[in-house]
Amino acid sequence: MGFGSIWHWVIVLLIVVLLFGSGKISNIMGDVAKGIKAFKKGMKEEDDTTTPPGGKTIDQASVKEKDPVA
């Protein structure tokens, strides 16, 4: 039974499901998904406000409102 064998991973997965139960695993995956969404939201909020070389902060939303092309 090698480390890369399919049967090795099937047995490991079966033991993990028996120990933790499928409900606990789905809860953990849901928490991971919420964390990823919160991280992406934080990155998006950080990108919405940029600092130009002059040091003044420009809000992207206000630039889009003033831009006649967009």
mmCIF file as Biopython writes it, N, C-alpha, C and O atoms, coordinates in Angstrom:
data_model
#
loop_
_atom_site.group_PDB
_atom_site.id
_atom_site.type_symbol
_atom_site.label_atom_id
_atom_site.label_alt_id
_atom_site.label_comp_id
_atom_site.label_asym_id
_atom_site.label_entity_id
_atom_site.label_seq_id
_atom_site.pdbx_PDB_ins_code
_atom_site.Cartn_x
_atom_site.Cartn_y
_atom_site.Cartn_z
_atom_site.occupancy
_atom_site.B_iso_or_equiv
_atom_site.auth_seq_id
_atom_site.auth_asym_id
_atom_site.pdbx_PDB_model_num
ATOM 1   N N  . MET A ? 1  ? 0.853   -1.171 0.000   1.0 0.0 1  A 1 
ATOM 2   C CA . MET A ? 1  ? 0.000   0.000  0.000   1.0 0.0 1  A 1 
ATOM 3   C C  . MET A ? 1  ? 0.895   1.230  0.000   1.0 0.0 1  A 1 
ATOM 4   O O  . MET A ? 1  ? 1.417   1.623  1.043   1.0 0.0 1  A 1 
ATOM 5   N N  . GLY A ? 2  ? 1.071   1.830  -1.154  1.0 0.0 2  A 1 
ATOM 6   C CA . GLY A ? 2  ? 1.942   2.986  -1.295  1.0 0.0 2  A 1 
ATOM 7   C C  . GLY A ? 2  ? 1.242   4.269  -0.909  1.0 0.0 2  A 1 
ATOM 8   O O  . GLY A ? 2  ? 0.026   4.302  -0.719  1.0 0.0 2  A 1 
ATOM 9   N N  . PHE A ? 3  ? 2.026   5.322  -0.796  1.0 0.0 3  A 1 
ATOM 10  C CA . PHE A ? 3  ? 1.495   6.630  -0.390  1.0 0.0 3  A 1 
ATOM 11  C C  . PHE A ? 3  ? 0.591   7.214  -1.467  1.0 0.0 3  A 1 
ATOM 12  O O  . PHE A ? 3  ? -0.355  7.936  -1.152  1.0 0.0 3  A 1 
ATOM 13  N N  . GLY A ? 4  ? 0.863   6.916  -2.723  1.0 0.0 4  A 1 
ATOM 14  C CA . GLY A ? 4  ? 0.077   7.472  -3.817  1.0 0.0 4  A 1 
ATOM 15  C C  . GLY A ? 4  ? -1.038  6.563  -4.276  1.0 0.0 4  A 1 
ATOM 16  O O  . GLY A ? 4  ? -1.716  6.873  -5.256  1.0 0.0 4  A 1 
ATOM 17  N N  . SER A ? 5  ? -1.250  5.453  -3.599  1.0 0.0 5  A 1 
ATOM 18  C CA . SER A ? 5  ? -2.266  4.491  -3.998  1.0 0.0 5  A 1 
ATOM 19  C C  . SER A ? 5  ? -3.666  5.063  -3.775  1.0 0.0 5  A 1 
ATOM 20  O O  . SER A ? 5  ? -3.903  5.777  -2.801  1.0 0.0 5  A 1 
ATOM 21  N N  . ILE A ? 6  ? -4.580  4.746  -4.672  1.0 0.0 6  A 1 
ATOM 22  C CA . ILE A ? 6  ? -5.957  5.215  -4.554  1.0 0.0 6  A 1 
ATOM 23  C C  . ILE A ? 6  ? -6.623  4.613  -3.326  1.0 0.0 6  A 1 
ATOM 24  O O  . ILE A ? 6  ? -7.417  5.281  -2.664  1.0 0.0 6  A 1 
ATOM 25  N N  . TRP A ? 7  ? -6.312  3.372  -3.018  1.0 0.0 7  A 1 
ATOM 26  C CA . TRP A ? 7  ? -6.917  2.721  -1.848  1.0 0.0 7  A 1 
ATOM 27  C C  . TRP A ? 7  ? -6.461  3.386  -0.553  1.0 0.0 7  A 1 
ATOM 28  O O  . TRP A ? 7  ? -7.228  3.457  0.407   1.0 0.0 7  A 1 
ATOM 29  N N  . HIS A ? 8  ? -5.241  3.866  -0.518  1.0 0.0 8  A 1 
ATOM 30  C CA . HIS A ? 8  ? -4.741  4.585  0.659   1.0 0.0 8  A 1 
ATOM 31  C C  . HIS A ? 8  ? -5.607  5.813  0.921   1.0 0.0 8  A 1 
ATOM 32  O O  . HIS A ? 8  ? -6.018  6.052  2.056   1.0 0.0 8  A 1 
ATOM 33  N N  . TRP A ? 9  ? -5.884  6.582  -0.113  1.0 0.0 9  A 1 
ATOM 34  C CA . TRP A ? 9  ? -6.662  7.812  0.044   1.0 0.0 9  A 1 
ATOM 35  C C  . TRP A ? 9  ? -8.128  7.517  0.334   1.0 0.0 9  A 1 
ATOM 36  O O  . TRP A ? 9  ? -8.775  8.283  1.048   1.0 0.0 9  A 1 
ATOM 37  N N  . VAL A ? 10 ? -8.669  6.419  -0.206  1.0 0.0 10 A 1 
ATOM 38  C CA . VAL A ? 10 ? -10.055 6.043  0.089   1.0 0.0 10 A 1 
ATOM 39  C C  . VAL A ? 10 ? -10.195 5.695  1.568   1.0 0.0 10 A 1 
ATOM 40  O O  . VAL A ? 10 ? -11.156 6.109  2.216   1.0 0.0 10 A 1 
ATOM 41  N N  . ILE A ? 11 ? -9.251  4.946  2.096   1.0 0.0 11 A 1 
ATOM 42  C CA . ILE A ? 11 ? -9.287  4.568  3.512   1.0 0.0 11 A 1 
ATOM 43  C C  . ILE A ? 11 ? -9.107  5.792  4.398   1.0 0.0 11 A 1 
ATOM 44  O O  . ILE A ? 11 ? -9.802  5.928  5.405   1.0 0.0 11 A 1 
ATOM 45  N N  . VAL A ? 12 ? -8.179  6.692  4.042   1.0 0.0 12 A 1 
ATOM 46  C CA . VAL A ? 12 ? -7.969  7.911  4.821   1.0 0.0 12 A 1 
ATOM 47  C C  . VAL A ? 12 ? -9.239  8.755  4.815   1.0 0.0 12 A 1 
ATOM 48  O O  . VAL A ? 12 ? -9.639  9.261  5.863   1.0 0.0 12 A 1 
ATOM 49  N N  . LEU A ? 13 ? -9.875  8.919  3.672   1.0 0.0 13 A 1 
ATOM 50  C CA . LEU A ? 13 ? -11.115 9.685  3.576   1.0 0.0 13 A 1 
ATOM 51  C C  . LEU A ? 13 ? -12.228 9.053  4.405   1.0 0.0 13 A 1 
ATOM 52  O O  . LEU A ? 13 ? -12.983 9.760  5.073   1.0 0.0 13 A 1 
ATOM 53  N N  . LEU A ? 14 ? -12.332 7.739  4.367   1.0 0.0 14 A 1 
ATOM 54  C CA . LEU A ? 14 ? -13.340 7.035  5.150   1.0 0.0 14 A 1 
ATOM 55  C C  . LEU A ? 14 ? -13.119 7.248  6.647   1.0 0.0 14 A 1 
ATOM 56  O O  . LEU A ? 14 ? -14.082 7.463  7.384   1.0 0.0 14 A 1 
ATOM 57  N N  . ILE A ? 15 ? -11.882 7.192  7.103   1.0 0.0 15 A 1 
ATOM 58  C CA . ILE A ? 15 ? -11.567 7.410  8.519   1.0 0.0 15 A 1 
ATOM 59  C C  . ILE A ? 15 ? -11.897 8.841  8.925   1.0 0.0 15 A 1 
ATOM 60  O O  . ILE A ? 15 ? -12.451 9.064  10.001  1.0 0.0 15 A 1 
ATOM 61  N N  . VAL A ? 16 ? -11.564 9.811  8.079   1.0 0.0 16 A 1 
ATOM 62  C CA . VAL A ? 16 ? -11.857 11.220 8.380   1.0 0.0 16 A 1 
ATOM 63  C C  . VAL A ? 16 ? -13.361 11.437 8.492   1.0 0.0 16 A 1 
ATOM 64  O O  . VAL A ? 16 ? -13.814 12.130 9.403   1.0 0.0 16 A 1 
ATOM 65  N N  . VAL A ? 17 ? -14.139 10.862 7.586   1.0 0.0 17 A 1 
ATOM 66  C CA . VAL A ? 17 ? -15.595 11.014 7.627   1.0 0.0 17 A 1 
ATOM 67  C C  . VAL A ? 17 ? -16.159 10.338 8.869   1.0 0.0 17 A 1 
ATOM 68  O O  . VAL A ? 17 ? -17.084 10.861 9.491   1.0 0.0 17 A 1 
ATOM 69  N N  . LEU A ? 18 ? -15.619 9.192  9.235   1.0 0.0 18 A 1 
ATOM 70  C CA . LEU A ? 18 ? -16.109 8.510  10.436  1.0 0.0 18 A 1 
ATOM 71  C C  . LEU A ? 18 ? -15.777 9.295  11.705  1.0 0.0 18 A 1 
ATOM 72  O O  . LEU A ? 18 ? -16.588 9.347  12.629  1.0 0.0 18 A 1 
ATOM 73  N N  . LEU A ? 19 ? -14.607 9.896  11.754  1.0 0.0 19 A 1 
ATOM 74  C CA . LEU A ? 19 ? -14.198 10.637 12.941  1.0 0.0 19 A 1 
ATOM 75  C C  . LEU A ? 19 ? -14.960 11.954 13.086  1.0 0.0 19 A 1 
ATOM 76  O O  . LEU A ? 19 ? -15.456 12.272 14.167  1.0 0.0 19 A 1 
ATOM 77  N N  . PHE A ? 20 ? -15.051 12.703 12.015  1.0 0.0 20 A 1 
ATOM 78  C CA . PHE A ? 20 ? -15.631 14.044 12.085  1.0 0.0 20 A 1 
ATOM 79  C C  . PHE A ? 20 ? -17.104 14.083 11.701  1.0 0.0 20 A 1 
ATOM 80  O O  . PHE A ? 20 ? -17.824 14.987 12.125  1.0 0.0 20 A 1 
ATOM 81  N N  . GLY A ? 21 ? -17.553 13.147 10.930  1.0 0.0 21 A 1 
ATOM 82  C CA . GLY A ? 21 ? -18.927 13.158 10.460  1.0 0.0 21 A 1 
ATOM 83  C C  . GLY A ? 21 ? -19.086 14.108 9.289   1.0 0.0 21 A 1 
ATOM 84  O O  . GLY A ? 21 ? -18.344 15.083 9.170   1.0 0.0 21 A 1 
ATOM 85  N N  . SER A ? 22 ? -20.034 13.833 8.440   1.0 0.0 22 A 1 
ATOM 86  C CA . SER A ? 22 ? -20.199 14.665 7.244   1.0 0.0 22 A 1 
ATOM 87  C C  . SER A ? 22 ? -20.727 16.052 7.594   1.0 0.0 22 A 1 
ATOM 88  O O  . SER A ? 22 ? -20.420 17.014 6.889   1.0 0.0 22 A 1 
ATOM 89  N N  . GLY A ? 23 ? -21.514 16.185 8.666   1.0 0.0 23 A 1 
ATOM 90  C CA . GLY A ? 23 ? -22.052 17.486 9.054   1.0 0.0 23 A 1 
ATOM 91  C C  . GLY A ? 23 ? -20.971 18.442 9.488   1.0 0.0 23 A 1 
ATOM 92  O O  . GLY A ? 23 ? -21.001 19.622 9.139   1.0 0.0 23 A 1 
ATOM 93  N N  . LYS A ? 24 ? -20.013 17.940 10.250  1.0 0.0 24 A 1 
ATOM 94  C CA . LYS A ? 24 ? -18.940 18.799 10.738  1.0 0.0 24 A 1 
ATOM 95  C C  . LYS A ? 24 ? -18.038 19.234 9.585   1.0 0.0 24 A 1 
ATOM 96  O O  . LYS A ? 24 ? -17.565 20.370 9.557   1.0 0.0 24 A 1 
ATOM 97  N N  . ILE A ? 25 ? -17.803 18.335 8.640   1.0 0.0 25 A 1 
ATOM 98  C CA . ILE A ? 25 ? -16.964 18.678 7.479   1.0 0.0 25 A 1 
ATOM 99  C C  . ILE A ? 25 ? -17.652 19.755 6.633   1.0 0.0 25 A 1 
ATOM 100 O O  . ILE A ? 25 ? -16.998 20.690 6.170   1.0 0.0 25 A 1 
ATOM 101 N N  . SER A ? 26 ? -18.967 19.628 6.429   1.0 0.0 26 A 1 
ATOM 102 C CA . SER A ? 26 ? -19.663 20.642 5.628   1.0 0.0 26 A 1 
ATOM 103 C C  . SER A ? 26 ? -19.678 21.987 6.355   1.0 0.0 26 A 1 
ATOM 104 O O  . SER A ? 26 ? -19.611 23.033 5.710   1.0 0.0 26 A 1 
ATOM 105 N N  . ASN A ? 27 ? -19.765 21.974 7.688   1.0 0.0 27 A 1 
ATOM 106 C CA . ASN A ? 27 ? -19.700 23.230 8.450   1.0 0.0 27 A 1 
ATOM 107 C C  . ASN A ? 27 ? -18.335 23.890 8.297   1.0 0.0 27 A 1 
ATOM 108 O O  . ASN A ? 27 ? -18.238 25.107 8.139   1.0 0.0 27 A 1 
ATOM 109 N N  . ILE A ? 28 ? -17.286 23.080 8.345   1.0 0.0 28 A 1 
ATOM 110 C CA . ILE A ? 28 ? -15.933 23.618 8.187   1.0 0.0 28 A 1 
ATOM 111 C C  . ILE A ? 28 ? -15.765 24.223 6.800   1.0 0.0 28 A 1 
ATOM 112 O O  . ILE A ? 28 ? -15.194 25.305 6.662   1.0 0.0 28 A 1 
ATOM 113 N N  . MET A ? 29 ? -16.255 23.535 5.770   1.0 0.0 29 A 1 
ATOM 114 C CA . MET A ? 29 ? -16.129 24.050 4.409   1.0 0.0 29 A 1 
ATOM 115 C C  . MET A ? 29 ? -16.950 25.324 4.233   1.0 0.0 29 A 1 
ATOM 116 O O  . MET A ? 29 ? -16.535 26.222 3.501   1.0 0.0 29 A 1 
ATOM 117 N N  . GLY A ? 30 ? -18.110 25.419 4.890   1.0 0.0 30 A 1 
ATOM 118 C CA . GLY A ? 30 ? -18.905 26.640 4.839   1.0 0.0 30 A 1 
ATOM 119 C C  . GLY A ? 30 ? -18.174 27.808 5.489   1.0 0.0 30 A 1 
ATOM 120 O O  . GLY A ? 30 ? -18.224 28.933 4.992   1.0 0.0 30 A 1 
ATOM 121 N N  . ASP A ? 31 ? -17.487 27.533 6.613   1.0 0.0 31 A 1 
ATOM 122 C CA . ASP A ? 31 ? -16.713 28.577 7.278   1.0 0.0 31 A 1 
ATOM 123 C C  . ASP A ? 31 ? -15.540 29.030 6.408   1.0 0.0 31 A 1 
ATOM 124 O O  . ASP A ? 31 ? -15.200 30.213 6.379   1.0 0.0 31 A 1 
ATOM 125 N N  . VAL A ? 32 ? -14.926 28.081 5.701   1.0 0.0 32 A 1 
ATOM 126 C CA . VAL A ? 32 ? -13.828 28.438 4.799   1.0 0.0 32 A 1 
ATOM 127 C C  . VAL A ? 32 ? -14.347 29.325 3.673   1.0 0.0 32 A 1 
ATOM 128 O O  . VAL A ? 32 ? -13.705 30.309 3.305   1.0 0.0 32 A 1 
ATOM 129 N N  . ALA A ? 33 ? -15.506 28.975 3.128   1.0 0.0 33 A 1 
ATOM 130 C CA . ALA A ? 33 ? -16.095 29.781 2.048   1.0 0.0 33 A 1 
ATOM 131 C C  . ALA A ? 33 ? -16.425 31.194 2.528   1.0 0.0 33 A 1 
ATOM 132 O O  . ALA A ? 33 ? -16.204 32.161 1.799   1.0 0.0 33 A 1 
ATOM 133 N N  . LYS A ? 34 ? -16.954 31.321 3.749   1.0 0.0 34 A 1 
ATOM 134 C CA . LYS A ? 34 ? -17.258 32.646 4.297   1.0 0.0 34 A 1 
ATOM 135 C C  . LYS A ? 34 ? -15.981 33.458 4.481   1.0 0.0 34 A 1 
ATOM 136 O O  . LYS A ? 34 ? -15.965 34.666 4.241   1.0 0.0 34 A 1 
ATOM 137 N N  . GLY A ? 35 ? -14.918 32.793 4.905   1.0 0.0 35 A 1 
ATOM 138 C CA . GLY A ? 35 ? -13.641 33.481 5.073   1.0 0.0 35 A 1 
ATOM 139 C C  . GLY A ? 35 ? -13.088 33.982 3.755   1.0 0.0 35 A 1 
ATOM 140 O O  . GLY A ? 35 ? -12.555 35.090 3.679   1.0 0.0 35 A 1 
ATOM 141 N N  . ILE A ? 36 ? -13.211 33.175 2.723   1.0 0.0 36 A 1 
ATOM 142 C CA . ILE A ? 36 ? -12.732 33.576 1.393   1.0 0.0 36 A 1 
ATOM 143 C C  . ILE A ? 36 ? -13.540 34.763 0.876   1.0 0.0 36 A 1 
ATOM 144 O O  . ILE A ? 36 ? -12.973 35.698 0.311   1.0 0.0 36 A 1 
ATOM 145 N N  . LYS A ? 37 ? -14.864 34.733 1.065   1.0 0.0 37 A 1 
ATOM 146 C CA . LYS A ? 37 ? -15.709 35.842 0.624   1.0 0.0 37 A 1 
ATOM 147 C C  . LYS A ? 37 ? -15.369 37.126 1.368   1.0 0.0 37 A 1 
ATOM 148 O O  . LYS A ? 37 ? -15.330 38.203 0.773   1.0 0.0 37 A 1 
ATOM 149 N N  . ALA A ? 38 ? -15.122 37.009 2.677   1.0 0.0 38 A 1 
ATOM 150 C CA . ALA A ? 38 ? -14.764 38.193 3.462   1.0 0.0 38 A 1 
ATOM 151 C C  . ALA A ? 38 ? -13.419 38.746 3.012   1.0 0.0 38 A 1 
ATOM 152 O O  . ALA A ? 38 ? -13.235 39.962 2.952   1.0 0.0 38 A 1 
ATOM 153 N N  . PHE A ? 39 ? -12.483 37.865 2.695   1.0 0.0 39 A 1 
ATOM 154 C CA . PHE A ? 39 ? -11.167 38.297 2.211   1.0 0.0 39 A 1 
ATOM 155 C C  . PHE A ? 39 ? -11.300 39.026 0.881   1.0 0.0 39 A 1 
ATOM 156 O O  . PHE A ? 39 ? -10.702 40.086 0.693   1.0 0.0 39 A 1 
ATOM 157 N N  . LYS A ? 40 ? -12.079 38.469 -0.043  1.0 0.0 40 A 1 
ATOM 158 C CA . LYS A ? 40 ? -12.282 39.115 -1.345  1.0 0.0 40 A 1 
ATOM 159 C C  . LYS A ? 40 ? -12.965 40.465 -1.188  1.0 0.0 40 A 1 
ATOM 160 O O  . LYS A ? 40 ? -12.616 41.421 -1.879  1.0 0.0 40 A 1 
ATOM 161 N N  . LYS A ? 41 ? -13.939 40.550 -0.281  1.0 0.0 41 A 1 
ATOM 162 C CA . LYS A ? 41 ? -14.631 41.817 -0.049  1.0 0.0 41 A 1 
ATOM 163 C C  . LYS A ? 41 ? -13.659 42.853 0.502   1.0 0.0 41 A 1 
ATOM 164 O O  . LYS A ? 41 ? -13.697 44.015 0.099   1.0 0.0 41 A 1 
ATOM 165 N N  . GLY A ? 42 ? -12.790 42.442 1.418   1.0 0.0 42 A 1 
ATOM 166 C CA . GLY A ? 42 ? -11.796 43.354 1.971   1.0 0.0 42 A 1 
ATOM 167 C C  . GLY A ? 42 ? -10.810 43.829 0.915   1.0 0.0 42 A 1 
ATOM 168 O O  . GLY A ? 42 ? -10.419 44.997 0.911   1.0 0.0 42 A 1 
ATOM 169 N N  . MET A ? 43 ? -10.404 42.935 0.021   1.0 0.0 43 A 1 
ATOM 170 C CA . MET A ? 43 ? -9.495  43.321 -1.058  1.0 0.0 43 A 1 
ATOM 171 C C  . MET A ? 43 ? -10.181 44.284 -2.018  1.0 0.0 43 A 1 
ATOM 172 O O  . MET A ? 43 ? -9.551  45.220 -2.511  1.0 0.0 43 A 1 
ATOM 173 N N  . LYS A ? 44 ? -11.469 44.065 -2.291  1.0 0.0 44 A 1 
ATOM 174 C CA . LYS A ? 44 ? -12.200 44.946 -3.197  1.0 0.0 44 A 1 
ATOM 175 C C  . LYS A ? 44 ? -12.342 46.336 -2.581  1.0 0.0 44 A 1 
ATOM 176 O O  . LYS A ? 44 ? -12.179 47.341 -3.273  1.0 0.0 44 A 1 
ATOM 177 N N  . GLU A ? 45 ? -12.643 46.398 -1.289  1.0 0.0 45 A 1 
ATOM 178 C CA . GLU A ? 45 ? -12.778 47.689 -0.624  1.0 0.0 45 A 1 
ATOM 179 C C  . GLU A ? 45 ? -11.454 48.436 -0.613  1.0 0.0 45 A 1 
ATOM 180 O O  . GLU A ? 45 ? -11.428 49.663 -0.701  1.0 0.0 45 A 1 
ATOM 181 N N  . GLU A ? 46 ? -10.361 47.702 -0.505  1.0 0.0 46 A 1 
ATOM 182 C CA . GLU A ? 46 ? -9.039  48.328 -0.521  1.0 0.0 46 A 1 
ATOM 183 C C  . GLU A ? 46 ? -8.728  48.895 -1.906  1.0 0.0 46 A 1 
ATOM 184 O O  . GLU A ? 46 ? -8.098  49.947 -2.018  1.0 0.0 46 A 1 
ATOM 185 N N  . ASP A ? 47 ? -9.166  48.204 -2.957  1.0 0.0 47 A 1 
ATOM 186 C CA . ASP A ? 47 ? -8.914  48.659 -4.319  1.0 0.0 47 A 1 
ATOM 187 C C  . ASP A ? 47 ? -9.794  49.840 -4.710  1.0 0.0 47 A 1 
ATOM 188 O O  . ASP A ? 47 ? -9.435  50.591 -5.617  1.0 0.0 47 A 1 
ATOM 189 N N  . ASP A ? 48 ? -10.940 50.025 -4.052  1.0 0.0 48 A 1 
ATOM 190 C CA . ASP A ? 48 ? -11.846 51.128 -4.386  1.0 0.0 48 A 1 
ATOM 191 C C  . ASP A ? 48 ? -11.234 52.490 -4.090  1.0 0.0 48 A 1 
ATOM 192 O O  . ASP A ? 48 ? -11.594 53.474 -4.736  1.0 0.0 48 A 1 
ATOM 193 N N  . THR A ? 49 ? -10.340 52.569 -3.151  1.0 0.0 49 A 1 
ATOM 194 C CA . THR A ? 49 ? -9.697  53.833 -2.790  1.0 0.0 49 A 1 
ATOM 195 C C  . THR A ? 49 ? -8.217  53.725 -3.125  1.0 0.0 49 A 1 
ATOM 196 O O  . THR A ? 49 ? -7.519  52.852 -2.611  1.0 0.0 49 A 1 
ATOM 197 N N  . THR A ? 50 ? -7.740  54.621 -3.995  1.0 0.0 50 A 1 
ATOM 198 C CA . THR A ? 50 ? -6.332  54.590 -4.386  1.0 0.0 50 A 1 
ATOM 199 C C  . THR A ? 50 ? -5.668  55.902 -3.996  1.0 0.0 50 A 1 
ATOM 200 O O  . THR A ? 50 ? -6.330  56.932 -3.863  1.0 0.0 50 A 1 
ATOM 201 N N  . THR A ? 51 ? -4.365  55.853 -3.814  1.0 0.0 51 A 1 
ATOM 202 C CA . THR A ? 51 ? -3.609  57.053 -3.465  1.0 0.0 51 A 1 
ATOM 203 C C  . THR A ? 51 ? -2.681  57.405 -4.627  1.0 0.0 51 A 1 
ATOM 204 O O  . THR A ? 51 ? -1.769  56.636 -4.931  1.0 0.0 51 A 1 
ATOM 205 N N  . PRO A ? 52 ? -2.890  58.551 -5.285  1.0 0.0 52 A 1 
ATOM 206 C CA . PRO A ? 52 ? -2.023  58.966 -6.380  1.0 0.0 52 A 1 
ATOM 207 C C  . PRO A ? 52 ? -0.696  59.509 -5.823  1.0 0.0 52 A 1 
ATOM 208 O O  . PRO A ? 52 ? -0.563  59.690 -4.612  1.0 0.0 52 A 1 
ATOM 209 N N  . PRO A ? 53 ? 0.284   59.767 -6.700  1.0 0.0 53 A 1 
ATOM 210 C CA . PRO A ? 53 ? 1.585   60.268 -6.240  1.0 0.0 53 A 1 
ATOM 211 C C  . PRO A ? 53 ? 1.500   61.577 -5.459  1.0 0.0 53 A 1 
ATOM 212 O O  . PRO A ? 53 ? 2.381   61.842 -4.641  1.0 0.0 53 A 1 
ATOM 213 N N  . GLY A ? 54 ? 0.490   62.398 -5.674  1.0 0.0 54 A 1 
ATOM 214 C CA . GLY A ? 54 ? 0.354   63.663 -4.956  1.0 0.0 54 A 1 
ATOM 215 C C  . GLY A ? 54 ? -0.008  63.475 -3.492  1.0 0.0 54 A 1 
ATOM 216 O O  . GLY A ? 54 ? 0.145   64.405 -2.699  1.0 0.0 54 A 1 
ATOM 217 N N  . GLY A ? 55 ? -0.483  62.295 -3.116  1.0 0.0 55 A 1 
ATOM 218 C CA . GLY A ? 55 ? -0.803  62.012 -1.736  1.0 0.0 55 A 1 
ATOM 219 C C  . GLY A ? 55 ? -2.259  62.184 -1.384  1.0 0.0 55 A 1 
ATOM 220 O O  . GLY A ? 55 ? -2.663  61.839 -0.274  1.0 0.0 55 A 1 
ATOM 221 N N  . LYS A ? 56 ? -3.076  62.715 -2.307  1.0 0.0 56 A 1 
ATOM 222 C CA . LYS A ? 56 ? -4.495  62.862 -2.031  1.0 0.0 56 A 1 
ATOM 223 C C  . LYS A ? 56 ? -5.216  61.569 -2.383  1.0 0.0 56 A 1 
ATOM 224 O O  . LYS A ? 56 ? -4.838  60.880 -3.330  1.0 0.0 56 A 1 
ATOM 225 N N  . THR A ? 57 ? -6.235  61.247 -1.636  1.0 0.0 57 A 1 
ATOM 226 C CA . THR A ? 57 ? -6.995  60.024 -1.863  1.0 0.0 57 A 1 
ATOM 227 C C  . THR A ? 57 ? -8.115  60.307 -2.850  1.0 0.0 57 A 1 
ATOM 228 O O  . THR A ? 57 ? -8.830  61.302 -2.726  1.0 0.0 57 A 1 
ATOM 229 N N  . ILE A ? 58 ? -8.262  59.417 -3.838  1.0 0.0 58 A 1 
ATOM 230 C CA . ILE A ? 58 ? -9.304  59.544 -4.848  1.0 0.0 58 A 1 
ATOM 231 C C  . ILE A ? 58 ? -10.226 58.344 -4.714  1.0 0.0 58 A 1 
ATOM 232 O O  . ILE A ? 58 ? -9.770  57.201 -4.739  1.0 0.0 58 A 1 
ATOM 233 N N  . ASP A ? 59 ? -11.520 58.598 -4.571  1.0 0.0 59 A 1 
ATOM 234 C CA . ASP A ? 59 ? -12.505 57.533 -4.503  1.0 0.0 59 A 1 
ATOM 235 C C  . ASP A ? 59 ? -12.892 57.184 -5.933  1.0 0.0 59 A 1 
ATOM 236 O O  . ASP A ? 59 ? -13.252 58.065 -6.714  1.0 0.0 59 A 1 
ATOM 237 N N  . GLN A ? 60 ? -12.820 55.896 -6.280  1.0 0.0 60 A 1 
ATOM 238 C CA . GLN A ? 60 ? -13.118 55.460 -7.641  1.0 0.0 60 A 1 
ATOM 239 C C  . GLN A ? 60 ? -14.562 55.786 -8.036  1.0 0.0 60 A 1 
ATOM 240 O O  . GLN A ? 60 ? -14.824 56.098 -9.198  1.0 0.0 60 A 1 
ATOM 241 N N  . ALA A ? 61 ? -15.488 55.718 -7.098  1.0 0.0 61 A 1 
ATOM 242 C CA . ALA A ? 61 ? -16.894 55.986 -7.420  1.0 0.0 61 A 1 
ATOM 243 C C  . ALA A ? 61 ? -17.081 57.445 -7.846  1.0 0.0 61 A 1 
ATOM 244 O O  . ALA A ? 61 ? -17.840 57.722 -8.774  1.0 0.0 61 A 1 
ATOM 245 N N  . SER A ? 62 ? -16.401 58.373 -7.181  1.0 0.0 62 A 1 
ATOM 246 C CA . SER A ? 62 ? -16.561 59.777 -7.539  1.0 0.0 62 A 1 
ATOM 247 C C  . SER A ? 62 ? -15.922 60.078 -8.886  1.0 0.0 62 A 1 
ATOM 248 O O  . SER A ? 62 ? -16.384 60.963 -9.606  1.0 0.0 62 A 1 
ATOM 249 N N  . VAL A ? 63 ? -14.870 59.354 -9.234  1.0 0.0 63 A 1 
ATOM 250 C CA . VAL A ? 63 ? -14.227 59.543 -10.538 1.0 0.0 63 A 1 
ATOM 251 C C  . VAL A ? 63 ? -15.162 59.065 -11.636 1.0 0.0 63 A 1 
ATOM 252 O O  . VAL A ? 63 ? -15.275 59.712 -12.677 1.0 0.0 63 A 1 
ATOM 253 N N  . LYS A ? 64 ? -15.847 57.921 -11.412 1.0 0.0 64 A 1 
ATOM 254 C CA . LYS A ? 64 ? -16.757 57.397 -12.413 1.0 0.0 64 A 1 
ATOM 255 C C  . LYS A ? 64 ? -17.948 58.319 -12.627 1.0 0.0 64 A 1 
ATOM 256 O O  . LYS A ? 64 ? -18.456 58.419 -13.743 1.0 0.0 64 A 1 
ATOM 257 N N  . GLU A ? 65 ? -18.404 59.000 -11.564 1.0 0.0 65 A 1 
ATOM 258 C CA . GLU A ? 65 ? -19.533 59.908 -11.702 1.0 0.0 65 A 1 
ATOM 259 C C  . GLU A ? 65 ? -19.180 61.124 -12.543 1.0 0.0 65 A 1 
ATOM 260 O O  . GLU A ? 65 ? -20.026 61.619 -13.287 1.0 0.0 65 A 1 
ATOM 261 N N  . LYS A ? 66 ? -17.955 61.614 -12.443 1.0 0.0 66 A 1 
ATOM 262 C CA . LYS A ? 66 ? -17.520 62.817 -13.155 1.0 0.0 66 A 1 
ATOM 263 C C  . LYS A ? 66 ? -17.064 62.517 -14.572 1.0 0.0 66 A 1 
ATOM 264 O O  . LYS A ? 66 ? -17.015 63.425 -15.402 1.0 0.0 66 A 1 
ATOM 265 N N  . ASP A ? 67 ? -16.729 61.267 -14.870 1.0 0.0 67 A 1 
ATOM 266 C CA . ASP A ? 67 ? -16.195 60.890 -16.168 1.0 0.0 67 A 1 
ATOM 267 C C  . ASP A ? 67 ? -17.352 60.740 -17.164 1.0 0.0 67 A 1 
ATOM 268 O O  . ASP A ? 67 ? -18.210 59.877 -16.976 1.0 0.0 67 A 1 
ATOM 269 N N  . PRO A ? 68 ? -17.392 61.565 -18.223 1.0 0.0 68 A 1 
ATOM 270 C CA . PRO A ? 68 ? -18.520 61.470 -19.169 1.0 0.0 68 A 1 
ATOM 271 C C  . PRO A ? 68 ? -18.464 60.221 -20.032 1.0 0.0 68 A 1 
ATOM 272 O O  . PRO A ? 68 ? -19.486 59.828 -20.595 1.0 0.0 68 A 1 
ATOM 273 N N  . VAL A ? 69 ? -17.295 59.579 -20.156 1.0 0.0 69 A 1 
ATOM 274 C CA . VAL A ? 69 ? -17.164 58.413 -21.025 1.0 0.0 69 A 1 
ATOM 275 C C  . VAL A ? 69 ? -17.776 57.191 -20.360 1.0 0.0 69 A 1 
ATOM 276 O O  . VAL A ? 69 ? -18.427 56.390 -21.031 1.0 0.0 69 A 1 
ATOM 277 N N  . ALA A ? 70 ? -17.583 57.031 -19.066 1.0 0.0 70 A 1 
ATOM 278 C CA . ALA A ? 70 ? -18.037 55.825 -18.369 1.0 0.0 70 A 1 
ATOM 279 C C  . ALA A ? 70 ? -19.465 55.830 -18.071 1.0 0.0 70 A 1 
ATOM 280 O O  . ALA A ? 70 ? -19.977 54.874 -17.488 1.0 0.0 70 A 1 
#
